[in-house]
């Protein structure tokens, strides 16, 4: 297997075995469960206006963003495999949803009539979570200095 020493997926992460004098860390060496959070980032470009903002506010006018969406999944690493989830599995679920937003006017999409960053987080979470149970949170960045994060409904 490419990158692995014995063909096990975890060995790609444990190449230290190949270096004399260094002890490798194997999942079997851990005396605890390894909790991990992974992030996969997606981008899309869309226009919107924010109808609840006051008249004359710049965000009330049509404008666009190059959005960055972080999809964070969390859980216990499988000790046999050495990983939580394949990033490709995240992409297979999230990619089509992101594609449905790309180069669109967000206000024209059902459920996004008021497409604030906060509402976009919730909209994405509700569509991704049923297909990706490990989903922990969604983060949406409209600009390099402005973002919103949603962790799911309050318990």
RAZIZI-V324033 format. One record per pair of residues at least 4 apart in sequence whose ideal C-beta (glycine too) atoms are under 7 Angstrom apart, sorted by the first residue. I is the first residue (numbers start at 1). J is the second residue. D is the distance in whole Angstrom. If there is no record, write none. Layout:
I|J|D + I|J|D
This chain:
1|7|4 + 3|12|4 + 4|8|6 + 4|9|7 + 4|11|4 + 4|12|5 + 5|11|4 + 5|17|6 + 5|18|7 + 6|11|5 + 9|81|5 + 9|82|5 + 9|83|6 + 10|14|6 + 10|26|7 + 10|27|6 + 10|81|7 + 10|82|3 + 13|82|6 + 14|24|5 + 14|25|6 + 14|26|6 + 16|22|5 + 16|24|4 + 17|24|4 + 25|29|6 + 27|79|4 + 27|82|6 + 28|79|7 + 30|34|6 + 33|76|5 + 34|76|7 + 34|77|4 + 35|76|6 + 36|74|7 + 36|77|5 + 36|84|5 + 37|72|6 + 37|74|4 + 37|136|6 + 38|73|5 + 38|84|6 + 38|85|7 + 39|70|5 + 39|72|5 + 40|71|5 + 40|87|6 + 40|90|5 + 40|91|7 + 41|68|6 + 41|69|7 + 41|70|5 + 42|69|5 + 42|71|7 + 42|94|6 + 42|98|5 + 43|66|6 + 43|67|7 + 43|68|5 + 44|67|5 + 44|98|5 + 44|101|5 + 44|102|4 + 45|64|7 + 45|66|5 + 45|102|6 + 45|103|6 + 46|64|6 + 46|65|7 + 46|67|6 + 46|101|6 + 46|102|7 + 46|103|7 + 46|104|5 + 46|106|5 + 47|62|6 + 47|63|7 + 47|64|4 + 47|105|5 + 48|105|7 + 48|106|4 + 48|107|6 + 48|115|4 + 49|60|6 + 49|61|6 + 49|62|5 + 49|63|7 + 49|107|6 + 50|59|4 + 50|60|6 + 50|114|7 + 50|116|6 + 51|114|6 + 52|114|6 + 53|57|4 + 53|59|5 + 53|60|4 + 54|60|7 + 55|60|6 + 56|60|7 + 65|142|5 + 65|143|7 + 67|140|6 + 67|141|7 + 67|142|6 + 68|141|4 + 69|98|7 + 69|124|7 + 69|138|7 + 69|140|5 + 70|139|4 + 71|90|6 + 71|94|5 + 71|128|7 + 71|135|7 + 71|138|6 + 72|136|5 + 72|137|5 + 72|139|7 + 73|84|7 + 73|85|6 + 73|90|7 + 73|132|7 + 73|134|4 + 73|135|6 + 73|136|6 + 74|134|6 + 74|136|4 + 75|84|6 + 75|134|5 + 77|82|7 + 77|83|6 + 77|84|5 + 78|83|7 + 85|89|5 + 85|90|7 + 85|134|6 + 87|91|6 + 88|92|6 + 89|93|7 + 90|94|6 + 90|132|7 + 91|95|5 + 93|128|6 + 93|131|5 + 93|132|5 + 94|98|6 + 94|128|6 + 95|99|6 + 96|100|7 + 97|124|7 + 97|127|5 + 97|128|6 + 98|102|7 + 101|106|7 + 104|108|7 + 104|109|6 + 106|112|5 + 106|115|4 + 107|112|7 + 107|113|6 + 107|115|6 + 111|123|5 + 112|119|7 + 112|120|7 + 112|123|6 + 114|119|6 + 115|119|6 + 115|120|6 + 116|120|7 + 117|121|7 + 117|140|5 + 117|142|5 + 117|147|7 + 117|148|4 + 118|122|7 + 118|148|5 + 119|123|6 + 120|124|6 + 120|140|5 + 121|125|6 + 121|138|5 + 121|140|5 + 121|148|5 + 121|149|7 + 121|150|4 + 122|126|6 + 122|150|6 + 123|127|7 + 124|128|6 + 124|138|5 + 125|129|6 + 125|135|7 + 125|138|5 + 125|150|5 + 125|152|6 + 128|132|5 + 128|135|5 + 129|135|5 + 136|151|7 + 137|149|6 + 137|150|6 + 137|151|5 + 138|150|5 + 139|147|6 + 139|149|5 + 140|147|6 + 140|148|5 + 141|146|7 + 141|147|4 + 142|146|5
